[in-house]
Amino acid sequence: MSKRVFAAISAIAMIFSAFCFTSCEKDPIEGTGQNVTQGVVLPTVKTISVSAMGGNYSVAFEAKDSFTIEKEDPNNIIQSITLVGTPKPTEGAAGKHSLRLKFDKNTAENALSAKIYITVKGYVRTKLVDITQQTKFNDMDEVVKWMDERLRGEYYWLDEYNDKWQNFEFKVVRKDQDSYNKLLETNLFKMATNQMDGGTNSNGRYIYTNVQMIPANEYSSTRAGGEVRYGYGFDILPIVIQIEGGETETRNDDFFAFPVDHVYPNSSAATTGLRRSDLITMVAGNTITASNYASVYSTLATQSSSSLRLEKEDYASGEKATINVSRSQFNANPVAYVGVLGPAGTEDKDVEAWAEINPSGKKIGYISYLSFDHKGDDKLLDAFRTLASKGVEDVIVDLRSNGGGAVSSAVKMSSMLVGEEHVGEVCAKLMRNPKNNLYEPENLNTIYKFRKYEESNESGADLPNLNMMKAYFIVSEYTASASEMVIMALRGVDVATELIGTRTEGKNCGMDVIDKQIGQYYYSFAPITFLNYNAKDFCEYSDGIKPDADFTELTAIYTNRYKANPEGESEEDAALRKSLDWYPIPESPWGNVYNDLALKEAVKRINGTTLFNTGENTRSSESAAGFTPVKAARTFGEMIPLQRISTPHRPLGALVTEEDRQMLAEIEAME
């Protein structure tokens, strides 16, 4: 075929095509194509997939005659229907039209559906479009979905959570504990009403609500609390200390260390000679620098590696040693120390020095308690039995390192401190959101009372009781939740308290904890579900509880005094100023009255005196005579607080466990 003949045939074909096109445009309804039925040209897209976020969607069609639009929407996902250019939203005349649909957000767990129908005059009703609205649950990881379900039904601020649900993210890149907790923070930070869920430090805001991943093969032991745990067997404070450098602005010459807060007996760490007040200066052969201290902290806090090589340094002597610790089972007694202070009850044998600190000769009991671990309640009760058997006249409860734990354990400690006349009175009230779906309405708000008996003891034995008219507490910014609950419980029934240290965390809320196995891990999820009130219906301590001997204020006083007259500072005042600034980093082992500033001040206050002379004391002020701080082997620079990492052995919360809920139900049934 010649090019000329081919061109002519092509031209004829184009004319024929143009003719058909204009004919179809003129009267499309008469066509017989698959998109034409019952007097309407159906839209090309016969189904619409609507985002879970909702939004606006358009449907284009053409009708032969006047028509009406109807919807079949059992779940009410269509907010509104509009016919563009017509006065009525569901009625129109013949011609081309655009139907606008507006959809609400889908907060259901499953996808929702709807249908739009059209009836053209002279024809029967026919379906215009099928609609399916997706849900975020379609893409949710199983752990994320479970946590979200609980937050929507139990979170104390669940109203705002549900209102903002569609704005939250629910995808995790990795299925690990850090990723799950980061996702929780990302979403909960978007809320405004939940400011009590968390606090702030130099690193910004943090959230209390958290999830922990526990390997299934370690679950029963790890959750055994005071019985058996896995790890190296030591706790560090979430503070990194500058030990060298500071000469350049880039911090390239800076080196840091982590203070050891406690070492558990019979653990791997204990066998190496590591002890409270030691400094960890190297990890796995690497110095701790500005660029790696955050990751090193995570390594030391979570203790997940099978073994680790550390360099430790004695705070007082500066002596260094390389040690190897391994992840293994150890007894995690939450009672770090218990005894009667002074020559009669401790290793301190200096009778004259003790008489100077405690001139009244009172028998003073001391207990350092690390966490309210309900699995270690037997250790707590044994400690109080020891103090009661010794006939102590006053007691110092050291909660400076106690981030909280089981509410039931806090109630036991409170009951053992106060007199029996308070048995049956309100100890704590846990108030939940009225829409909380974990509890029946009649059990929604839980009231704990001061107890006489150990409720888990089948013999019904009495709890040991110290019958204190006044209790002394050593506290810090790491004192939180269940620890604060004990202090507030005593104040609620007018038992006097005196606090020594720094302002507490201010966690006046707590969690209903539920554990669930998913795959090879147990997930322990602790969302904030209640606020804590005492017998006086007081709950407003989210800014923390201010100590009577406030070391932050005293640090400022002694520092300003030194700056005004450096040459006039006495040796005693210099020692106090340095130890005040150092607190709560330990300078000595537990129970050392002479080298522990907070403990010695507590003993002084029991005797009606104080170590500090501020010029405004109403007490019979004394100088710091007799205070002998440990002399550090080096000069320390900046101390940087770090984000706390939630681990099984360092809870940060007031926790109600499934065991507690079952026990409360049984008590309720008996009453």
RARA-V123393 format. One record per backbone hydrogen bond with DSSP energy under -0.5 kcal/mol. NH is the residue of the N-H (numbers start at 1). CO is the residue of the C=O. Records with the same first field share a line. If there is no record, write none. Layout:
NH->CO, CO
This chain:
6->2
7->3
8->4
9->5
10->6
11->7
12->8
13->9
14->10
15->11
16->12
17->13
18->14
19->15
20->16
21->17
22->18
23->19
24->20
25->21
26->22
27->23
30->27
31->28
36->33
37->35, 40
40->37
41->62
42->35, 40
46->44
48->130
50->48, 132
54->51
55->103
57->101
59->99
61->97
62->41
63->95
64->39
67->92
68->119
69->90
70->117
72->115
73->71
76->73
79->77, 102
80->102
82->100
84->82, 98
86->83
91->88
92->67
95->63
97->61
99->59
100->82, 98
101->57
102->80
103->55
104->77
106->52
107->105
112->133
114->131
115->72
116->129
117->70
118->126
119->68
121->66
123->120
126->118
128->116
129->116
130->46
131->114
132->48
133->112
134->50, 132
138->135
139->136
140->137
141->170
145->141
146->142
147->143
148->144
149->145
150->146
151->147
152->148
153->149
154->150
155->150, 151
156->528
158->155
161->157
162->158
163->159
164->160
165->162
167->164
168->165
176->174
180->176
181->177
182->178
183->179
184->180
185->181
186->182
187->183
188->184
189->185
190->187
191->188
197->194
198->196
199->206
201->204
204->201
206->199
210->526
212->524
214->212, 522
216->520
218->215
219->215, 216
222->218
223->219
224->221, 228
225->222
227->224
229->330
231->328
235->262
237->259
239->237
240->640
241->257
242->638
243->241, 255
244->255
251->248
254->251
255->244
256->288
257->241
258->280
259->239
260->278
261->235, 259
262->235
264->233
267->264
269->232
271->267
272->268, 269
273->270
274->269
277->260
278->275
279->313
280->258
281->279, 311
282->311
283->286
284->309
286->283
288->256, 281
289->287
292->289
293->289
296->292
297->293
298->294
299->295
300->296
301->297
302->298
303->299
308->325
310->308, 323
311->282
312->310, 321
313->279
314->319
318->314
321->312
323->310
325->308
327->306
328->231, 326
330->229
332->330
333->331
336->334, 368
337->368
339->366
341->339, 364
345->342
346->342
351->349
354->350
355->351
356->352
357->353
358->354
361->358
364->362
365->363, 394
366->339
367->396
368->337
369->367, 398
370->334
372->404
373->371
374->372
376->373
377->374
379->376
380->376
381->377
382->378
383->379
384->380
385->381
386->382
387->383
388->384
389->385
390->386
391->388
392->387
393->363
394->363
396->365
397->395, 472
398->367, 396
399->397, 474
402->399
403->370, 401
405->653
406->372
407->655
410->406
411->407
412->408
413->409
414->410
415->411
416->412
417->413
418->414
422->419
423->420
424->450
425->422
427->448
428->448
429->533
430->446
431->429, 531
433->529
436->433
437->153
443->440
444->441
446->430, 444
448->428, 446
450->425
454->461
455->453
457->454
458->456
460->457
463->452
466->416
467->418
468->417
471->496
472->395
473->498
474->397
475->473, 500
479->476
480->402, 478
482->653
483->480
485->481
486->482
487->483
488->484
489->485
490->486
491->487
492->488
493->489, 490
494->491
495->490
496->469, 494
498->471
500->473
501->549
502->475
504->545
505->479
508->506
510->530
511->654
512->527
513->511, 656
514->525
516->523
518->516, 521
521->518
522->214
523->516
524->212, 522
525->514, 523
526->210
527->512
529->510
530->510
531->431
532->508
533->429, 531
534->538
537->534
541->539
544->541
546->544
548->499
549->499
550->548
551->501, 549
554->550
555->551
556->552
557->553
558->554
559->555
560->556
561->557
562->558
563->559
564->560
565->561
568->565
569->566
574->570
575->571
576->572
577->573
578->574
579->575
580->576
581->577
582->578
583->579
585->582
592->589
593->591
596->592
597->595
600->596
601->597
602->598
603->599
604->600
605->601
606->602
607->603
608->605
609->604
614->612
620->608
621->619
622->610
627->624
628->594, 626
632->630
633->315
637->242
640->240
641->639
642->238
646->644
647->645, 650
650->647
653->403
655->405, 653
656->511
657->655
661->657
662->658
663->659
664->660
665->661
666->662
667->663
668->664
669->665
670->666
671->667
